[in-house]
Amino acid sequence: MHYIHYLVDIIANVAIILATFFAFFSLREMKKAREADHERRKKQSTIDYITELKKTASQIEWEIEKRIVNEVLPLDAISSDEKFEHGIITYLSLMEYLSVSVKLNVYDKEILDILMGTRVSRYYDWLHPYIQKRRNQIKNKFLCCEFQRLANEMTEKYNPYKTIGDDVIIKQ
């Protein structure tokens, strides 16, 4: 009789240990599923935002491209047209929002890279003189700083060369 009581205690302890392991592994799998769902939603929200951005920004991008002269957007081309300048300011706001959202991991950088990679750095390069002018006008040296940071990252990624001293090396 004493052995049966002892055996029941062992079986109960084994059952508790097995249940604990089962609960631990179930929670771990649920966490993986939740993280995968979050990543999927983040990617989809990035696609959705970029789709809306392209709808909103396509006209101003077209206007920018029309005014490019020798890979430069002349400042007088912006300041001489109030509607165009307002469009540029709106565009910069949208790009800064996107850049901050990528930095904060709200939007997915890989999706952004696939959908807009070189565009980010190209438009930043074209708009950089205007951004500098606006920073001086409104005395805010941080204006569009996240857009600048993101553009620099994209430029670095898509530039197949790097320099060490006077030597140019092709990246592997």
MODAUR-V20752 format. One line per field, one symbol per residue. ss: DSSP state (H for helix, E for strand, - for the rest). phi: phi as a letter, one per 40 degrees, with the letter a starting at -180 (. if undefined). A space follows every 10 residues. Layout:
ss: ???
phi: ???
//
This chain:
ss: -HHHHHHHHH HHHHHHHHHH HHHHHHHHHH HHHHHHHHHH HHHHHHHHHH HHHHHHHHHH HHHHHHHEE- -EE-HHHHH- -HHHHHHHHH HHHHHHHHHH HHH-----HH HHHHHHHHHH HHHHHHHHHH HHHHHHHH-- ----HHHHHH HHHHHHHH-- EEEE--EEEE --
phi: .ccccccccc cccccccccc cccccccccc cccccccccc cccccccccc ccdccccccc ccccccccbf gbcccccccc bccccccccc dcccccdccc ccccgcbccc cddccbdccd ccccdccddc ccccdcccfb ccdfcccccc cccccccccc bbbbgccbbc cc
//
